[in-house]
Amino acid sequence: MLFPSPSFLAIYGSLFATESEAAFSNYRMWESIGQVIVFGYSNALCTSIKLYILTSFLILGFCGYALTEIISRKAESAASKERNGHVTTGHVTKSAVDDYPRKISSPSDLPPAYNNNAYTTSTDTKL
C-alpha cells in the first residue's frame, strides 16, 4: 500500500496522540514487512491461495478494528466519568459528592443533589 487512506492515518493519529511519531514509524515498519512477505511468496503461490490469504487478513483487520473501537470507547467513557467527578471502584460507582466534607446537621446543609427542599418554595406543600 503506497498511499494509505487519510481516514486510516486519522485513526492512528487519534489513538496515539501523545506518541504519534512512534505510532507512524511502527505502521511504516509493518507495512514494509508485509510488502516483503507478499513479494516473497508472489511467485510461489497461485492466485486462489493468495486471495485466501488476503481475505483472511482482511477479516482479521476488521476484527482488530472492531476490538480497537470497543476498547477506545470504554476508555473514553471511563475518562469522561472521571472528569465529571465519578470514580469507579470495582463494581461500585462513587460520586465526588458522596465525600461531602462538612458536618450535616439539617437537611438544608445537604448539597442540592441530596436536598429535597432545595427546589421548593414556602408555598409548595408536600403530601
C-alpha positions in Angstrom: 0.0 0.0 0.0 1.9 3.0 -1.3 -0.6 5.7 -0.3 -2.6 4.9 2.9 -6.0 6.4 3.2 -6.3 9.6 5.2 -9.0 8.0 7.4 -6.6 5.2 8.4 -3.9 7.8 9.3 -6.5 9.8 11.2 -7.4 6.7 13.3 -3.7 6.2 14.1 -3.3 9.9 15.0 -6.3 9.9 17.4 -5.4 6.6 19.1 -1.7 7.5 19.6 -2.0 11.3 20.1 0.9 11.5 22.6 3.2 9.0 20.8 2.3 9.8 17.1 5.9 9.6 15.8 6.4 6.1 17.2 3.0 5.0 16.0 3.5 6.1 12.4 7.0 4.6 12.5 5.6 1.3 13.7 2.9 1.5 11.0 5.5 2.0 8.3 7.7 -0.8 9.6 4.8 -3.4 9.5 3.7 -2.1 6.1 7.2 -2.7 4.8 7.4 -6.2 6.3 4.1 -7.1 4.7 5.3 -5.9 1.3 8.4 -8.1 1.7 6.4 -11.1 2.6 4.0 -10.7 -0.3 6.9 -10.2 -2.7 8.5 -13.3 -1.3 5.5 -15.7 -1.9 4.2 -13.9 -5.1 5.8 -16.5 -7.5 5.5 -19.5 -5.2 1.7 -19.5 -4.7 -1.2 -19.5 -7.1 -3.8 -16.7 -7.3 -6.5 -18.5 -5.4 -4.2 -19.2 -2.4 -3.2 -15.5 -2.4 -6.8 -14.5 -2.4 -7.5 -16.7 0.7 -4.5 -15.2 2.5 -5.7 -11.6 1.7 -9.3 -12.4 2.7 -8.2 -13.9 6.0 -6.0 -10.8 6.7 -9.0 -8.6 5.7 -11.3 -10.4 8.2 -8.5 -10.2 10.9 -8.2 -6.5 10.2 -12.0 -5.9 10.6 -12.0 -7.8 13.9 -9.0 -5.8 15.1 -10.7 -2.6 14.2 -13.9 -3.5 16.0 -11.9 -4.5 19.1 -10.0 -1.2 18.9 -13.2 0.8 18.7 -14.7 -1.1 21.7 -11.6 -0.6 23.9 -11.3 3.1 22.8 -14.9 3.8 23.6 -14.6 2.1 27.1 -11.6 4.2 27.8 -13.3 7.4 26.7 -16.4 6.7 28.8 -14.2 6.0 31.9 -12.2 9.2 31.3 -15.4 11.2 31.0 -16.8 9.7 34.2 -13.6 10.6 36.0 -13.7 14.2 34.6 -17.3 14.6 35.8 -16.4 13.6 39.4 -17.3 9.9 39.3 -14.7 7.4 40.3 -15.3 3.7 39.7 -14.0 1.3 42.3 -14.7 -2.3 41.2 -18.5 -2.5 40.5 -19.5 0.4 42.7 -19.6 3.9 41.2 -18.8 6.6 43.8 -19.6 10.2 43.2 -17.3 13.0 44.4 -20.4 14.5 46.2 -20.6 11.4 48.4 -17.5 12.7 50.2 -19.2 15.9 51.3 -16.7 17.3 53.9 -19.0 19.4 56.0 -20.9 18.2 59.1 -24.5 17.9 58.2 -26.8 19.0 61.0 -30.0 19.6 59.0 -31.4 18.8 55.5 -30.7 22.3 54.3 -26.9 21.6 54.8 -27.0 18.9 52.1 -25.9 19.7 48.6 -28.7 20.4 46.1 -28.5 16.9 44.6 -29.4 15.4 48.0 -31.6 18.1 49.4 -35.3 17.5 48.8 -36.2 21.1 49.9 -33.7 22.8 47.5 -36.2 23.5 44.8 -39.3 24.1 46.8 -40.7 27.4 47.9 -42.6 28.2 51.0 -45.9 27.9 49.2 -45.2 24.4 48.0 -46.7 21.7 50.1 -45.7 18.1 50.5 -48.1 15.2 50.6 
